[in-house]
């Protein structure tokens, strides 16, 4: 694993410093070699909005800003066609309108994904990274399309 894309929920858990965040950090630190940690600009915007809406205290806000300074952020504004193609693939696959990379339709009812989640997933797919998350937004995406490491925060603690 060369790259690791952090979903917004994973970063929130890390910043809060609770059990799930500590488990995520322990898992990342156990990897050898250490992957480069990346976020989408969408995650950055979500984090800053979440911090404002949740009225985070000065300590968490400071930690968030230090975190954001030290992590690579991938923008979607000046991107190549591969990121856009991966967005289209994840979105249409989720809606049963496109086949996965093995030629299979998802089947069942369609999954509505938030547009921000699609950008985050497309970012991970474009750079061939594992997506680290704590929610079920990517559960319907096959591993042949997107590598996901999920921490089940319901089993550890709640937000």
Backbone torsions as a table, in degrees:
resi	resn	phi	psi	omega
1	UNK	NA	116.8	-177.9
2	UNK	-95.0	-35.1	-178.2
3	UNK	-129.0	151.3	178.2
4	UNK	-135.3	117.9	177.1
5	UNK	-97.5	125.5	-178.1
6	UNK	-94.4	124.4	174.1
7	UNK	-73.3	157.6	-176.8
8	UNK	-55.3	-44.4	-177.5
9	UNK	-62.3	-35.6	179.3
10	UNK	-65.6	-42.2	179.5
11	UNK	-65.6	-39.9	178.6
12	UNK	-59.2	-44.0	178.5
13	UNK	-63.9	-39.8	178.7
14	UNK	-63.4	-45.7	-177.6
15	UNK	-65.3	-37.2	179.7
16	UNK	-69.1	-21.2	176.2
17	UNK	68.5	23.8	179.2
18	UNK	-90.7	-172.7	-174.7
19	UNK	-54.5	-47.9	-177.9
20	UNK	-63.1	-45.1	178.1
21	UNK	-59.7	-41.3	178.3
22	UNK	-66.5	-38.5	177.7
23	UNK	-64.3	-40.4	178.0
24	UNK	-62.1	-48.9	-179.5
25	UNK	-62.3	-41.3	177.6
26	UNK	-60.6	-42.3	-180.0
27	UNK	-64.1	-45.6	179.7
28	UNK	-60.8	-44.3	-178.5
29	UNK	-67.0	-22.4	-179.9
30	UNK	-77.8	-13.9	-177.0
31	UNK	-77.1	138.7	179.1
32	UNK	-140.6	116.2	4.8
33	UNK	-77.1	162.0	179.6
34	UNK	-67.8	127.1	177.7
35	UNK	-77.0	156.2	174.0
36	UNK	-78.1	126.4	-178.2
37	UNK	-90.1	132.2	-173.0
38	UNK	-135.3	148.8	169.3
39	UNK	-128.4	156.9	171.4
40	UNK	-80.7	152.1	174.6
41	UNK	-58.6	-26.8	176.3
42	UNK	-62.5	-42.5	177.5
43	UNK	-63.1	-42.1	178.6
44	UNK	-58.0	-46.5	179.5
45	UNK	-63.7	-42.3	178.8
46	UNK	-63.3	-40.7	-179.7
47	UNK	-63.5	-45.7	-179.2
48	UNK	-65.8	-37.6	176.6
49	UNK	-67.1	-45.0	-179.9
50	UNK	-60.8	-43.4	-180.0
51	UNK	-60.4	-40.3	178.9
52	UNK	-68.7	-45.8	-177.3
53	UNK	-67.4	-35.6	-178.5
54	UNK	-86.2	-2.0	179.2
55	UNK	53.6	51.2	178.9
56	UNK	-60.0	147.8	177.5
57	UNK	-75.2	173.5	-176.5
58	UNK	-59.4	-37.1	-177.8
59	UNK	-63.5	-48.3	-179.8
60	UNK	-68.7	-37.6	177.5
61	UNK	-63.0	-43.8	178.5
62	UNK	-62.4	-44.8	178.4
63	UNK	-60.9	-42.1	179.3
64	UNK	-60.4	-47.1	-179.1
65	UNK	-64.8	-37.7	175.9
66	UNK	-65.8	-41.0	177.7
67	UNK	-59.9	-47.7	-177.7
68	UNK	-65.1	-32.2	177.3
69	UNK	-68.0	-29.7	-173.5
70	UNK	-98.2	7.4	-176.8
71	UNK	-123.8	145.8	177.7
72	UNK	-75.0	132.5	178.5
73	UNK	-116.0	130.6	177.9
74	UNK	-100.7	125.7	-178.3
75	UNK	-87.7	153.8	175.1
76	UNK	-107.2	-2.1	-176.5
77	UNK	-72.9	-48.7	-179.2
78	UNK	-113.9	71.8	-171.9
79	UNK	-110.4	172.5	176.8
80	UNK	-95.9	174.3	-177.4
81	UNK	-67.8	-24.0	-178.5
82	UNK	-63.4	-42.9	178.0
83	UNK	-63.1	-43.1	179.0
84	UNK	-65.4	-42.4	177.4
85	UNK	-61.8	-39.1	179.0
86	UNK	-69.9	-35.6	173.3
87	UNK	-58.8	-50.0	-179.2
88	UNK	-59.9	-42.9	-179.8
89	UNK	-61.7	-49.6	-178.0
90	UNK	-64.6	-42.9	-178.5
91	UNK	-65.8	-48.0	-177.6
92	UNK	-72.2	-34.3	175.5
93	UNK	-62.3	-43.0	-179.3
94	UNK	-61.9	-26.8	-179.0
95	UNK	-99.8	14.8	179.6
96	UNK	60.1	32.1	-179.4
97	UNK	-112.7	-0.2	178.5
98	UNK	-147.5	153.0	178.4
99	UNK	-84.1	155.3	173.7
100	UNK	-74.9	-175.4	-176.2
101	UNK	-67.3	-14.5	177.7
102	UNK	-98.8	5.7	177.6
103	UNK	86.8	14.9	-178.5
104	UNK	-105.6	138.1	170.2
105	UNK	-78.5	153.3	-177.4
106	UNK	-63.0	-42.4	-176.3
107	UNK	80.1	166.1	-178.7
108	UNK	70.9	-169.1	179.5
109	UNK	-75.0	159.6	-178.3
110	UNK	-76.1	156.5	177.6
111	UNK	-108.9	123.2	174.7
112	UNK	-87.5	119.6	178.7
113	UNK	-106.2	145.6	171.7
114	UNK	-64.0	143.0	-178.3
115	UNK	-59.5	-35.7	178.5
116	UNK	-64.8	-40.1	177.7
117	UNK	-62.8	-37.3	178.4
118	UNK	-63.8	-43.0	177.4
119	UNK	-62.2	-41.6	-179.8
120	UNK	-64.6	-45.7	177.4
121	UNK	-63.3	-41.3	178.8
122	UNK	-64.1	-36.1	176.9
123	UNK	-61.4	-47.7	180.0
124	UNK	-62.3	-44.2	-179.3
125	UNK	-64.4	-39.6	-176.7
126	UNK	-63.9	-38.2	-178.8
127	UNK	-99.0	12.5	178.8
128	UNK	55.3	48.5	-178.1
129	UNK	-107.6	159.3	169.3
130	UNK	-83.8	134.1	177.9
131	UNK	-93.9	123.9	-179.9
132	UNK	-101.3	122.5	-175.5
133	UNK	-141.8	168.9	176.7
134	UNK	-126.5	6.1	-179.3
135	UNK	-124.3	177.1	-174.7
136	UNK	-95.4	14.8	-175.0
137	UNK	-62.8	-22.0	-176.6
138	UNK	-112.6	8.7	-175.5
139	UNK	-59.5	-30.8	-176.7
140	UNK	-84.4	-5.6	-178.5
141	UNK	-87.9	125.0	-179.0
142	UNK	-69.0	152.1	-178.9
143	UNK	-64.8	-21.8	175.8
144	UNK	-68.9	-19.2	179.5
145	UNK	-100.1	-36.4	-176.2
146	UNK	-153.1	122.9	176.8
147	UNK	-80.8	122.5	-177.0
148	UNK	-127.6	132.9	170.4
149	UNK	-110.9	115.6	-175.3
150	UNK	-110.6	129.2	171.4
151	UNK	-101.1	120.0	-176.9
152	UNK	-85.2	94.5	-174.9
153	UNK	-68.2	-20.8	177.4
154	UNK	-63.6	-30.3	179.7
155	UNK	-83.5	-16.6	-177.0
156	UNK	-101.9	-57.3	176.3
157	UNK	-167.0	173.6	-179.7
158	UNK	-109.3	160.2	-180.0
159	UNK	-71.1	NA	NA
